[in-house]
């Protein structure tokens, strides 16, 4: 038990709640999201509250530092439902005095009107799926808002919340480095305290993936052009005072996403809702949790008093170590290497030394950090490091 407490105390303890519904499925999205014409929100609220009670029985002794409403599109939830969930969380866990409560939102006028209600319910940080500041590209990405509508929603959010983040996708079809530079400059002028800036990736099983397999989706940048856009991203955000603290995330110092830091620092988190994942230290074991993906199946299980999750999987020490390295190296601060890593220490040290000699990794006391040259090729570094 001491080891489990050490995990959440060192890396933090958070709660992720997944709302699986969207107005439309974006063609690049591989998240567990579903389009539904109607949703019985009271029925779903009762299921979430039931799961909160169940998981609080196991983890209620911990201090909760963050709550994250993700999806899907959780800004389709009625504010009263969000308020009921946060009220139950506050009664079942001890909260940090500065607990971070984030809700993902699409910047459409329908959802923006709810921002004041979310703030009153207890949300103190909003993460907006802006994705582009170009109307043509928004249409290509399957987004339902225009640039003007997104900017109006951002203004409403800025008046409602102290902390605001928004996402942008770059390396889009036919996008040039010069266009991305201008778009990012415009985004930085909006004065958000956090930006998530992702290179467009085409995943199997998505509409974009199917289109690419059929020979469509033309105009995607080659590796050199995408790398140039990555370098532009680092330079402009650093100059604007929002340096990268993680591979794709940039923030004013002190405005980093506390919830996502729980993931990257190998803390513990409760995952609730269809397809939600979690990591829990229970009785000295590191347990991976996962909920059924199908919304209807998850809801029926919970209503039948069946736990809304699949059988838990204890992570072997090597698996937990590799996961810690994979997540921690994404951070600018790097990852602490335990003295007794559950791998062949000589082999691992040799791999670290080789990548260090090439200038991709550096060691600072007990921490391993990806260098400026290593971060753009992090996946390749991890394959070599953990082979």
Backbone torsions as a table, in degrees:
resi	resn	phi	psi	omega
1	UNK	NA	-34.3	179.3
2	UNK	-60.6	-38.7	-179.9
3	UNK	-65.5	-39.5	179.4
4	UNK	-64.0	-43.3	178.3
5	UNK	-63.6	-36.7	179.3
6	UNK	-63.7	-38.2	178.5
7	UNK	-59.4	-52.6	-176.0
8	UNK	-74.7	-29.1	177.6
9	UNK	-71.1	-35.6	-179.3
10	UNK	-77.3	-46.1	-174.4
11	UNK	-99.4	-9.6	-179.2
12	UNK	99.1	165.1	179.8
13	UNK	-132.9	124.7	-177.7
14	UNK	-134.2	174.7	179.0
15	UNK	-134.9	125.6	177.8
16	UNK	-110.8	130.1	178.6
17	UNK	-122.2	122.8	-174.5
18	UNK	-100.6	122.2	172.4
19	UNK	-103.2	114.9	-166.5
20	UNK	-87.3	0.8	-169.3
21	UNK	-100.9	144.9	177.2
22	UNK	-135.6	162.1	173.3
23	UNK	-74.7	-31.4	179.0
24	UNK	-154.8	155.4	179.5
25	UNK	-94.3	118.0	179.2
26	UNK	-70.6	141.7	-172.9
27	UNK	-68.3	-17.8	179.3
28	UNK	-96.2	-5.6	-168.6
29	UNK	-83.7	128.1	173.2
30	UNK	-115.8	19.1	175.7
31	UNK	-77.6	166.3	178.6
32	UNK	-81.1	83.4	-178.6
33	UNK	-129.7	148.0	-172.9
34	UNK	-140.8	142.3	176.9
35	UNK	-90.8	126.5	179.7
36	UNK	-134.2	136.8	-179.2
37	UNK	-71.3	-41.8	179.0
38	UNK	-135.7	147.5	178.2
39	UNK	-135.6	127.6	176.1
40	UNK	-80.3	92.8	-171.7
41	UNK	-67.0	-32.9	178.0
42	UNK	-66.1	-38.5	177.6
43	UNK	-64.1	-43.6	178.9
44	UNK	-67.2	-38.4	178.5
45	UNK	-60.0	-43.7	179.7
46	UNK	-60.6	-38.1	178.8
47	UNK	-67.6	-43.4	178.0
48	UNK	-61.1	-43.8	-179.2
49	UNK	-63.2	-37.5	178.2
50	UNK	-63.3	-43.7	179.5
51	UNK	-68.0	-37.4	176.1
52	UNK	-59.6	-44.6	179.3
53	UNK	-62.6	-42.6	-178.5
54	UNK	-62.5	-47.1	-175.6
55	UNK	-75.9	-26.1	175.9
56	UNK	-65.5	-29.4	177.9
57	UNK	-60.1	-31.5	-179.1
58	UNK	-90.0	-28.6	-168.7
59	UNK	-125.9	10.3	-173.3
60	UNK	-67.0	-9.7	178.5
61	UNK	-83.0	-5.5	-174.9
62	UNK	-93.7	158.0	178.3
63	UNK	-95.3	119.1	-175.5
64	UNK	-85.8	123.8	-177.0
65	UNK	-101.9	-19.0	-177.0
66	UNK	-154.4	148.6	173.1
67	UNK	-129.9	135.3	-177.7
68	UNK	-132.1	118.8	173.2
69	UNK	-92.5	108.9	-178.4
70	UNK	-120.4	178.9	-178.4
71	UNK	-168.1	-155.6	22.9
72	UNK	55.0	-165.6	179.9
73	UNK	-128.3	87.2	-177.5
74	UNK	-66.3	-15.2	175.8
75	UNK	-75.1	3.4	167.9
76	UNK	-86.9	-8.4	175.4
77	UNK	-72.3	141.8	176.1
78	UNK	-69.6	140.0	-178.9
79	UNK	-54.8	-33.3	-179.9
80	UNK	-66.4	-31.0	177.7
81	UNK	-70.1	-44.5	175.9
82	UNK	-59.2	-42.5	179.5
83	UNK	-62.7	-41.1	179.2
84	UNK	-64.6	-39.4	178.9
85	UNK	-65.9	-45.8	-179.2
86	UNK	-67.1	-34.3	176.3
87	UNK	-63.2	-42.9	179.3
88	UNK	-66.4	-40.1	177.6
89	UNK	-59.8	-43.8	-178.8
90	UNK	-65.8	-24.7	179.3
91	UNK	-89.1	-19.0	-176.2
92	UNK	-102.5	-19.4	178.5
93	UNK	-129.2	154.8	167.4
94	UNK	-79.0	133.7	-177.0
95	UNK	-107.2	144.5	169.7
96	UNK	-60.6	147.7	179.4
97	UNK	-58.2	-31.6	-179.1
98	UNK	-111.0	40.5	-177.6
99	UNK	-53.2	136.3	179.6
100	UNK	-96.0	125.7	179.9
101	UNK	-123.7	106.7	-175.0
102	UNK	-106.5	141.3	173.1
103	UNK	-129.7	127.6	175.7
104	UNK	-76.9	140.6	-176.9
105	UNK	-142.3	143.9	168.9
106	UNK	-90.6	141.1	-174.5
107	UNK	-85.7	54.4	172.2
108	UNK	-97.8	158.1	-175.2
109	UNK	-63.9	-34.1	-178.9
110	UNK	-60.7	-45.7	-176.8
111	UNK	-77.7	-34.4	-179.2
112	UNK	-60.7	-32.2	179.6
113	UNK	-63.5	-17.8	-177.8
114	UNK	-88.8	-5.9	-171.6
115	UNK	-58.2	-41.2	-180.0
116	UNK	-62.9	-37.7	178.2
117	UNK	-65.8	-38.4	177.7
118	UNK	-66.4	-40.8	178.8
119	UNK	-61.5	-43.7	179.1
120	UNK	-64.6	-32.1	179.8
121	UNK	-72.0	-20.2	178.9
122	UNK	124.9	-2.0	175.8
123	UNK	-71.1	132.7	179.4
124	UNK	-123.4	4.5	178.5
125	UNK	-149.2	135.4	179.0
126	UNK	-122.7	140.8	177.4
127	UNK	-119.0	115.4	-170.7
128	UNK	-103.3	135.0	179.0
129	UNK	-86.4	69.2	-179.3
130	UNK	-67.4	-50.4	173.4
131	UNK	72.0	-35.0	178.1
132	UNK	-162.1	154.0	173.9
133	UNK	-115.5	45.1	-178.0
134	UNK	-147.1	118.2	-173.2
135	UNK	-61.8	-39.8	-179.9
136	UNK	-62.6	-42.5	-179.9
137	UNK	-71.4	-32.4	174.8
138	UNK	-60.3	-41.4	177.4
139	UNK	-64.5	-42.7	178.5
140	UNK	-61.5	-34.7	-179.8
141	UNK	-81.7	-0.9	177.4
142	UNK	77.6	18.6	-178.5
143	UNK	-79.5	150.5	-175.9
144	UNK	-95.5	-3.9	-178.5
145	UNK	-110.3	158.6	172.0
146	UNK	-95.6	170.4	176.3
147	UNK	-60.6	-45.2	-178.5
148	UNK	-61.4	-41.4	179.5
149	UNK	-66.1	-40.0	178.3
150	UNK	-63.0	-40.7	-179.6
151	UNK	-69.1	-35.7	176.0
152	UNK	-64.9	-41.6	178.6
153	UNK	-64.1	-37.8	178.2
154	UNK	-62.8	-41.6	178.2
155	UNK	-62.3	-40.9	177.7
156	UNK	-63.1	-44.1	-179.7
157	UNK	-63.4	-39.3	-178.7
158	UNK	-63.3	-30.9	177.8
159	UNK	-81.3	-18.5	-176.4
160	UNK	-98.1	-29.8	-171.8
161	UNK	-125.9	146.4	176.7
162	UNK	-74.8	-30.2	-175.8
163	UNK	-124.9	130.1	-177.3
164	UNK	-134.7	135.0	171.8
165	UNK	-126.7	152.3	167.8
166	UNK	-144.5	157.5	-176.9
167	UNK	-99.7	145.5	167.3
168	UNK	-134.4	145.1	175.8
169	UNK	-109.1	131.5	176.7
170	UNK	-120.9	-179.9	-172.2
171	UNK	61.4	42.4	179.2
172	UNK	-83.6	173.0	-179.8
173	UNK	-57.7	129.0	174.8
174	UNK	63.8	11.0	179.5
175	UNK	-79.6	135.0	177.6
176	UNK	-100.2	158.4	174.9
177	UNK	-55.8	-37.2	-179.6
178	UNK	-65.5	-40.4	178.2
179	UNK	-65.8	-41.8	178.5
180	UNK	-64.7	-39.8	178.8
181	UNK	-59.8	-45.4	-179.7
182	UNK	-66.2	-39.9	-179.5
183	UNK	-66.6	-42.2	179.3
184	UNK	-67.3	-38.7	175.4
185	UNK	-57.7	-43.3	179.4
186	UNK	-63.6	-41.8	179.9
187	UNK	-63.1	-41.3	-178.3
188	UNK	-66.9	-25.9	178.7
189	UNK	-73.7	-13.1	-179.4
190	UNK	-76.4	-14.5	173.5
191	UNK	69.9	34.7	166.4
192	UNK	-71.5	154.4	-179.7
193	UNK	-93.8	-2.6	-177.7
194	UNK	-152.1	135.2	176.1
195	UNK	-130.3	135.8	170.4
196	UNK	-108.3	117.4	-171.9
197	UNK	-121.0	108.2	-171.8
198	UNK	-113.5	136.8	169.1
199	UNK	-74.8	135.3	180.0
200	UNK	-60.7	123.5	174.0
201	UNK	-119.3	139.1	-177.9
202	UNK	-100.6	112.7	-174.9
203	UNK	-99.2	145.0	174.3
204	UNK	-60.8	143.7	177.4
205	UNK	88.8	-4.5	176.2
206	UNK	-98.4	167.0	176.9
207	UNK	-61.8	-39.1	176.9
208	UNK	-64.1	-40.3	179.3
209	UNK	-61.5	-43.3	178.5
210	UNK	-65.0	-40.6	-178.7
211	UNK	-65.3	-41.9	179.7
212	UNK	-64.3	-39.9	179.9
213	UNK	-64.2	-26.8	178.8
214	UNK	-88.7	5.6	179.3
215	UNK	90.8	9.6	177.9
216	UNK	-94.0	-158.4	179.7
217	UNK	57.2	49.0	-177.4
218	UNK	-78.5	160.1	177.1
219	UNK	91.5	5.0	175.8
220	UNK	-67.9	141.1	-176.9
221	UNK	-69.4	150.8	174.5
222	UNK	-77.1	177.7	-174.8
223	UNK	-60.0	-40.4	-178.1
224	UNK	-64.9	-43.4	-179.6
225	UNK	-68.7	-39.3	177.3
226	UNK	-63.9	-39.8	178.0
227	UNK	-63.8	-36.9	177.7
228	UNK	-64.4	-39.6	178.1
229	UNK	-66.9	-36.4	175.5
230	UNK	-61.4	-44.7	-179.9
231	UNK	-64.7	-38.9	175.7
232	UNK	-60.7	-42.0	-179.8
233	UNK	-59.4	-46.5	-178.6
234	UNK	-65.2	-42.7	-176.7
235	UNK	-66.3	-46.9	-175.3
236	UNK	-70.2	-41.1	-179.3
237	UNK	-68.2	-39.1	177.7
238	UNK	-63.2	-45.3	180.0
239	UNK	-61.9	-32.0	-178.0
240	UNK	-86.2	-0.9	178.9
241	UNK	87.3	17.9	175.0
242	UNK	-123.8	68.1	-177.8
243	UNK	-67.3	159.7	177.0
244	UNK	-70.2	124.5	171.0
245	UNK	-103.6	-9.0	175.8
246	UNK	-148.6	164.6	-171.8
247	UNK	-49.2	-43.9	-174.7
248	UNK	-116.9	7.0	-174.5
249	UNK	-123.2	136.4	-173.3
250	UNK	-131.1	139.7	-176.5
251	UNK	-153.3	152.3	164.3
252	UNK	-60.9	133.9	-179.8
253	UNK	-50.6	127.3	-176.5
254	UNK	98.6	-12.6	-178.4
255	UNK	-106.6	16.4	178.0
256	UNK	-60.8	151.9	177.7
257	UNK	-70.0	109.6	-178.1
258	UNK	-65.3	-36.1	-178.4
259	UNK	-65.7	-47.8	179.9
260	UNK	-65.3	-28.4	176.0
261	UNK	-63.7	-28.5	175.5
262	UNK	-60.4	-42.8	178.1
263	UNK	-63.8	-50.7	-172.4
264	UNK	-70.8	-25.3	178.7
265	UNK	-97.5	13.4	175.5
266	UNK	59.5	41.5	173.5
267	UNK	-81.4	-165.8	177.5
268	UNK	-108.1	144.7	172.5
269	UNK	-149.6	146.4	174.8
270	UNK	-88.1	133.0	175.8
271	UNK	-114.8	122.6	-176.8
272	UNK	-127.4	137.2	177.3
273	UNK	111.0	163.9	-175.1
274	UNK	-55.4	124.2	177.5
275	UNK	78.2	-0.7	-176.8
276	UNK	-69.4	139.3	176.0
277	UNK	-104.4	156.4	175.6
278	UNK	-147.8	167.3	173.1
279	UNK	-137.0	124.7	-177.6
280	UNK	-134.0	134.1	171.2
281	UNK	-91.8	110.7	-178.3
282	UNK	-129.0	123.1	176.0
283	UNK	52.4	41.2	175.4
284	UNK	83.9	-3.1	-179.8
285	UNK	-106.7	147.8	174.6
286	UNK	-96.8	112.0	-172.6
287	UNK	-108.0	132.5	172.9
288	UNK	-94.9	126.0	178.5
289	UNK	-113.4	150.5	178.5
290	UNK	-152.9	137.3	178.8
291	UNK	-97.5	153.3	174.9
292	UNK	-56.3	141.5	-175.6
293	UNK	-76.6	-37.2	-174.5
294	UNK	-67.7	120.4	-177.5
295	UNK	-55.9	-43.7	-178.6
296	UNK	-64.2	-40.6	179.6
297	UNK	-65.8	-42.4	179.0
298	UNK	-61.8	-46.3	-177.7
299	UNK	-62.7	-43.9	179.9
300	UNK	-63.9	-40.0	178.7
301	UNK	-60.4	-48.0	-177.3
302	UNK	-64.4	-42.0	-179.3
303	UNK	-68.0	-22.8	177.5
304	UNK	-91.3	13.6	-178.9
305	UNK	62.4	28.6	171.0
306	UNK	-99.7	136.3	-179.4
307	UNK	-54.8	135.3	-178.8
308	UNK	-80.4	48.9	177.3
309	UNK	-153.9	158.2	175.6
310	UNK	-78.7	168.4	177.5
311	UNK	-54.9	134.8	-178.1
312	UNK	-71.3	149.5	-178.2
313	UNK	-117.8	113.7	175.2
314	UNK	-68.6	128.3	177.5
315	UNK	-80.5	131.7	172.6
316	UNK	-65.6	153.3	-179.6
317	UNK	-52.1	-39.2	179.5
318	UNK	-66.1	-40.8	178.8
319	UNK	-62.5	-44.9	179.6
320	UNK	-63.4	-39.8	178.6
321	UNK	-63.9	-46.5	-178.9
322	UNK	-63.7	-39.5	177.8
323	UNK	-63.6	-40.7	178.2
324	UNK	-61.3	-42.8	179.2
325	UNK	-65.7	-46.0	-178.0
326	UNK	-60.1	-41.4	-178.8
327	UNK	-79.5	-42.4	-174.8
328	UNK	-68.6	-32.6	179.9
329	UNK	-70.1	-12.8	175.1
330	UNK	-70.2	-21.0	-175.9
331	UNK	-85.4	147.3	174.8
332	UNK	-60.8	-32.7	-179.4
333	UNK	-77.6	-13.1	-179.8
334	UNK	77.6	-160.7	-173.7
335	UNK	-135.3	140.5	178.1
336	UNK	-78.5	133.2	178.6
337	UNK	-98.1	121.0	179.3
338	UNK	-66.5	152.4	-179.5
339	UNK	-62.1	-37.3	-179.1
340	UNK	-114.2	75.7	178.0
341	UNK	-70.6	140.5	-176.5
342	UNK	-79.2	44.5	176.5
343	UNK	-138.3	171.6	175.4
344	UNK	-63.2	108.4	-171.2
345	UNK	-63.7	-37.8	-179.2
346	UNK	-68.3	-42.7	-179.7
347	UNK	-64.8	-45.1	179.9
348	UNK	-63.9	-44.2	179.3
349	UNK	-62.1	-36.2	178.7
350	UNK	-66.1	-40.5	179.0
351	UNK	-66.5	-41.8	177.6
352	UNK	-60.7	-45.3	-177.9
353	UNK	-62.5	-40.9	179.3
354	UNK	-62.1	-43.5	178.9
355	UNK	-71.8	-28.9	175.5
356	UNK	-68.8	-42.0	178.8
357	UNK	-62.2	-31.1	178.9
358	UNK	-81.7	-6.6	177.6
359	UNK	86.9	15.2	-178.2
360	UNK	-96.4	-23.6	178.6
361	UNK	-130.4	156.1	171.0
362	UNK	-143.2	152.9	178.9
363	UNK	-111.2	134.0	174.7
364	UNK	-127.3	104.1	-173.7
365	UNK	54.8	-118.8	-177.3
366	UNK	-94.5	10.5	-175.5
367	UNK	-105.8	144.3	176.3
368	UNK	-111.8	127.3	-171.1
369	UNK	-129.9	133.7	172.7
370	UNK	-75.9	133.0	-179.3
371	UNK	-78.8	176.8	177.6
372	UNK	-59.6	-35.0	177.7
373	UNK	-76.4	-26.8	-176.2
374	UNK	-83.2	-30.9	-174.5
375	UNK	-60.8	-40.2	-180.0
376	UNK	-66.4	-19.3	-179.2
377	UNK	-118.2	35.9	-172.7
378	UNK	-59.8	-40.5	-178.7
379	UNK	-60.7	-40.3	178.0
380	UNK	-67.1	-37.9	178.4
381	UNK	-62.9	-43.4	-179.1
382	UNK	-64.7	-38.7	177.1
383	UNK	-61.0	-40.5	179.5
384	UNK	-71.9	-42.7	-174.6
385	UNK	-68.1	-37.6	-173.5
386	UNK	-108.2	15.4	-179.3
387	UNK	-60.1	NA	NA
